[in-house]
Amino acid sequence: MKTVTINHWEKKIQQAIALSHDDPFGERDLKTVANLLGESLDNFSHKFVEFYGESYIHFTKRRRLEAGAGYLRHSDFSVGQISEMCGYTHSSFTKAFREVFNEAPISFRDRIYLPNEEHTLARTKIATTPHDDPNSLIFSPDRTEDLRLPDYVLYYNILPRNDDPIRSMVAYMSMYQQQLHAIRASLMLSGAMVITGTLDVVPVTNYAKMMMYVGIMVPILKVYDMAHLQIRLAFQEAFGLFTKHIPGGYYKKLPVPMSFVAAGLPMYEFINGSCRSGYFKMSGNHFFISLTGAENCEIFIPWQRRY
């Protein structure tokens, strides 16, 4: 296959994945996605399997069920609520969940460790230099600040994966990050954040299939209408940016005096420990890191406020 053809389809597959991740209920069928990509149904279906290793239908089903597994892990939503959040009825979610995870949602919720968890954490430790915070002086609930954020549009790049997503993220981040900070500076977007995270659900998704991203998150507020238009017209195609809606709501912000690379592993351990102990529960699966400087960053965690 010619290089230009490979590049074309790699971008199309990424676009299809981005469309799926912005469709939490799985409402777009295969034909709709193919039409949005400007490709025939048969050609798109064949190429997705060839480039990604599973069918688009299976990928979308897995993504939705992994989202459900993440909610079971880190929220206290009921199974019925989680089913609706993932686009299922209670009974159809339970049936589909058993098919993928070989157990009922209730028993999955009670697991102390998940099948992919130890492998993901071990690979992350190898690929990064995690900060050592044995006494929880930095990663402490007492250092979090409760915020209410508006809805955002995330304009983002999916980072190269190469079956080692964290190592690839570290290797490629600088180039993409510079582009996004340039957009933020040129449009004077004081309320926008350059962020990184994963599109998938840690620690549910298989490590080799995880997709890391870096993007610029712009508020959906009238004052930013022109900025959204400028990004779409001047930067989106040029920089290959995909879009995703980031829901507003209650977040916990934790500023940490270290790079995003050093913060990643202890961040997960802090979030997982806090959720398991009941200090807070997450309202969504996707925490993210705001890239504020070379040796500092801010962690944002969506949480369920009950009062």
Sequence and secondary structure as in RCSB ss.txt:
>XXXX:A:sequence
MKTVTINHWEKKIQQAIALSHDDPFGERDLKTVANLLGESLDNFSHKFVEFYGESYIHFTKRRRLEAGAGYLRHS
DFSVGQISEMCGYTHSSFTKAFREVFNEAPISFRDRIYLPNEEHTLARTKIATTPHDDPNSLIFSPDRTEDLRLP
DYVLYYNILPRNDDPIRSMVAYMSMYQQQLHAIRASLMLSGAMVITGTLDVVPVTNYAKMMMYVGIMVPILKVYD
MAHLQIRLAFQEAFGLFTKHIPGGYYKKLPVPMSFVAAGLPMYEFINGSCRSGYFKMSGNHFFISLTGAENCEIF
IPWQRRY
>XXXX:A:secstr
  HHHHHHHHHHHHHHHHHHHT TT  S HHHHHHHHT  HHHHHHHHHHHHSS HHHHHHHHHHHHHHHHHHH 
   HHHHHHHTT  HHHHHHHHHHHHSS HHHHHT SS TTHHHHHHHHHHHS     TT SSS GGG EEEEE 
 EEEEEEE   TT HHHHHHHHHHHHHHHHHHHHHHTT TT EEEEEESS TTTS GGG  EEEEEEEE SGGGH
HHHHHIIIIIHHHHT EEEEE  EEEEEEEESS HHHHHHHHHHHHHHHHHHTS  BSSS  EEEEEETTEEEEE
EEB    
